[in-house]
Each structure stands twice: as C-alpha cells, then as structure tokens.
Amino acid sequence: MKHSSRTILLSLLLILSLLMTACGSAVPTTAPVVEEPAATQAPETEAPTEAPTAIPAPANPNLILATTTSTQDSGLLDVLIPLFEAESGYTVQTVAVGSGEAMKMGEEGNADVLLVHAPASEVTFMEGGFGTDRFLVMHNDFIIVGPAEDPAGIKGMTSAKEAFTAIFNSGSQFVTRGDDSGTHKKELALWRSAELDPAGQEWYVETGQGMGASMTVASEKGAYILTDRATYLSNKDNYQLEILVEGDNSLLNVYHVITVNAEKWTAANYEGALAFANFMIAPETQAVIGEFGVEEFGQPLFYPDADKTDADLGL
C-alpha cells in the first residue's frame, strides 16, 4: 500500500501542476491592445557580428631566437616579442648572447633565427651556407663612454680612432667585453684602424660578459668602454659613465635578422623563423622600432631600416 499512496501523491501533484500552468497561460481580459506596425515600417535589424578569427596554431609553435645582449638590455625585445607571439601564435625562447655566440648557435643548429649586429661576420655566416634569409632591420650607433674625469682627454673628439689612440697612449683603464660579440668585434676593428694592439696591457680589462655587466665593471673601475647607445641610455642611471665620443661614421651599429638554413639543420623551425623575420621588417613593427625610446629619452634608441639596403648604410 505504500506504493499506492506514492502513486496517488504523484498524480495529485501532476494535476496541480497542470492547473497552475493553465492559469498562468490564460490571457487577461484587461490586457492592452498592441498595435501592429505599419507594413512599410519593417523592423531594423543589425548586421550579424562576425566572431573574431582565432589564430591558427603553427605546426611547430616553439621558436628559438639567438640575439645580442644589447637588444635584450635596451628593452626593445620586451616590447617586440609579446607583439609577435600574440600576432603569430609562436612562443619565442630568447637566448641573449654576443653576436659571435649567436651565429655559432646557428652554425650548430641550436637556434632557428638570429638578430645580430656584426655585418662582416654575418656575410661569412651566409657564405658558409648556415643562413637562408638575411634582412636589414635597424641601426643605432656605438659611443665611447667613460668617467667624468676623462684622464685620456678624449671628450669632444670626433674621431674614434684618435680617441682610442689617446686612451692607449695615456694607459687609462679600458674595459673590453672580450666575448666575440658585435660590440667586441667593432672595438677590435677600431684598435686595428689605429694600428694599435692593447692585448696584454695591464690597463686593458677583459670581462667576457654582456654589455650591461661590462658597463657595470667600467663604472666601478672608472674606465672607458665602447657600448651601443641604446644599452647606455636604457641603463645610464646605474652607471657613473658619461658619453665622451660620438657621431663618427665608423661607430655605426647595424642589425640584421637571419633565418637558419633548415636544409642543413632539418630540426630548425624555418616556418617560424621566416615569420619572425617578416614580422621584424613589417611596416607596423618598423614603426614601433622607430618610436621606441622617444617618450623616455627624447630620441629613438634604434632607427628602422627595412626600406634601405646595406649600401645605403655604407656596408
């Protein structure tokens, strides 16, 4: 009988539910009359909004970028890499080393794309078949900085060669990166242009470190050092160093992007490397590069060059 009572109760609840539904759906006799719109007044309809197109995931989303400490220390990559990742769907692993070490990574197949500033060595890299594409991206310049006391008396000189000669003759301390980076290569070229060899001199201090760390050493020792302008301006409050020599044509600092040859290294992510290279030379990215640093320093830290050739820059 317990089962019969449950059945009766369920039946009563069902009937009650039906009665409530019927009452709720009845139309009140006092309901207002709603006028139908005229036939000529068709209701306006909004155009359907298209859903944003999702970025298709790359076949291989992981990309290794070997680049210089100067692009890292300047803060430029902190702006560009997130833009590229959001636009392309790639995830970039950045390895900031000297240009020489970056190209070595490319030669060994340990990087997919390079952003470097050692033009002569880059040409050798390409001639060796290690790179597939090489595009001009931007430039800034090198400067000679040192202590305000300026013991070698180089402040205001317009020739880097003369400044290096004065430093050599005075025996004033000079810090070199000594790491085969683009900056180190430029420094050695300047010593050669002055027909001088500082190697082994007591005042010639080698760090084997990146640009920022080497400038810290120069600041602590009250020494001279060659640096790129972007790294200096981005970190100048951390150093007791002043710009002493600038503006010489021999101090031009040019950057290229290079894709690693996937025919030589089949594991190289050429599709991703080419996407990054094209991103770096795209007009929108070039505009970002040209504006970087203007608000904070009153001048750009890099000048976009994708619309130029190496010959335009005297290379």
Secondary structure, DSSP 4 states (H G I P E B T S, - for coil): -HHHHHHHHHHHHHHHHHHHHHHHHSPPTTPPPPPPPPTT-PPP-PPPPPPPPPPPPPSS-EEEEEEEHHHHHTTHHHHHHHHHHHHH--EEEEEEE-HHHHHHHHHTT--SEEEE--HHHHHHHHHTT-EEEEEEEEEEEEEEEE-TT-TT--TT-S-HHHHHHHHHHHT--EEE--S--HHHHHHHHHHHHTT---TT-TTEEE--S-HHHHHHHHHHHT-EEEEEHHHHHHHGGG---EEEE---GGGEEEEEEEEE-TTT-TTS-HHHHHHHHHHHHSHHHHHHHHHTTHHHHSS-SSEE-TTS-TGGGT-
